[in-house]
Amino acid sequence: MEILPIAASSLNAAATVTAVRADNIVNATTPNFTANEPVYSSQINGGVAVFAQDIGQPVNLTLEVIGLKSALDQYKASVALIKTSDDMSKALLDIA
């Protein structure tokens, strides 16, 4: 199983979560708008995907901000994984 494609899918998932949360925040005062919730789905190749699901409720700004913070943490973890993979590859090349 390759590390970089999994990390890339995690970065894409974080971007999708951010987009869903931002859309909810922007439309919080729009009449009849109901919030969408990002839903994670594991992929057969080991990655992850996210899709938006309408939850039929008004936007809760507190939950949206918490969701944005979670997406930021996911992004940082994915970047750290990519950096660690790069460091390991470099160390392996130094050994060989």
C-alpha positions as CSV (number, residue, x, y, z in Angstrom):
1,M,0.0,0.0,0.0
2,E,1.4,3.4,-1.0
3,I,1.6,6.1,1.5
4,L,1.5,9.1,-0.8
5,P,-1.8,8.4,-2.5
6,I,-3.4,7.8,0.9
7,A,-2.0,11.1,2.2
8,A,-3.2,12.9,-1.0
9,S,-6.7,11.5,-0.6
10,S,-6.7,12.8,3.0
11,L,-5.6,16.3,1.7
12,N,-8.5,16.2,-0.8
13,A,-10.9,15.1,1.9
14,A,-9.8,18.0,4.2
15,A,-10.3,20.4,1.3
16,T,-13.8,19.0,0.6
17,V,-14.7,19.3,4.3
18,T,-13.5,22.9,4.3
19,A,-15.6,23.6,1.3
20,V,-18.7,22.1,2.8
21,R,-18.2,23.9,6.1
22,A,-17.6,27.2,4.3
23,D,-20.7,26.8,2.2
24,N,-22.7,26.2,5.3
25,I,-21.3,29.4,7.0
26,V,-21.8,31.5,3.9
27,N,-25.5,30.4,3.6
28,A,-26.3,30.4,7.3
29,T,-28.7,33.3,6.9
30,T,-30.1,32.2,3.6
31,P,-33.9,31.5,4.0
32,N,-34.8,27.8,3.9
33,F,-31.1,26.8,3.7
34,T,-30.3,23.5,5.5
35,A,-26.8,22.5,6.5
36,N,-24.7,19.9,4.8
37,E,-22.6,17.5,6.8
38,P,-19.3,16.1,5.3
39,V,-19.5,12.3,5.3
40,Y,-16.3,10.2,5.1
41,S,-16.1,7.1,3.0
42,S,-13.2,4.7,2.9
43,Q,-11.9,3.7,-0.5
44,I,-10.9,0.3,-1.6
45,N,-7.4,1.5,-2.5
46,G,-6.8,2.6,1.1
47,G,-7.7,6.3,0.6
48,V,-10.7,8.3,1.9
49,A,-13.4,10.3,0.1
50,V,-15.9,12.9,1.4
51,F,-19.3,13.8,0.2
52,A,-21.8,16.3,1.4
53,Q,-25.1,15.1,2.9
54,D,-28.0,17.4,3.7
55,I,-28.9,17.0,7.3
56,G,-32.2,19.0,7.0
57,Q,-31.4,21.3,9.9
58,P,-30.3,24.9,10.2
59,V,-26.6,25.8,10.3
60,N,-24.9,25.6,13.7
61,L,-22.0,28.0,13.5
62,T,-20.3,26.5,16.5
63,L,-20.2,23.1,14.9
64,E,-19.1,24.6,11.6
65,V,-16.1,26.3,13.3
66,I,-15.2,23.0,15.1
67,G,-15.5,21.2,11.8
68,L,-13.1,23.7,10.2
69,K,-10.6,23.2,13.0
70,S,-10.8,19.4,12.5
71,A,-10.2,19.8,8.8
72,L,-7.1,21.9,9.5
73,D,-5.8,19.3,11.9
74,Q,-6.4,16.6,9.2
75,Y,-4.6,18.7,6.7
76,K,-1.6,19.2,9.1
77,A,-1.5,15.4,9.8
78,S,-1.5,14.6,6.1
79,V,1.3,17.1,5.4
80,A,3.3,15.5,8.3
81,L,2.7,12.1,6.8
82,I,4.0,13.2,3.4
83,K,7.1,14.8,5.0
84,T,7.8,11.7,7.0
85,S,7.5,9.5,3.9
86,D,9.9,11.8,2.1
87,D,12.4,11.7,5.1
88,M,12.2,7.9,5.1
89,S,12.8,7.7,1.4
90,K,15.8,9.9,1.7
91,A,17.2,7.9,4.6
92,L,16.7,4.7,2.6
93,L,18.6,6.1,-0.3
94,D,21.4,7.1,2.0
95,I,21.7,3.6,3.3
96,A,21.8,2.0,-0.2
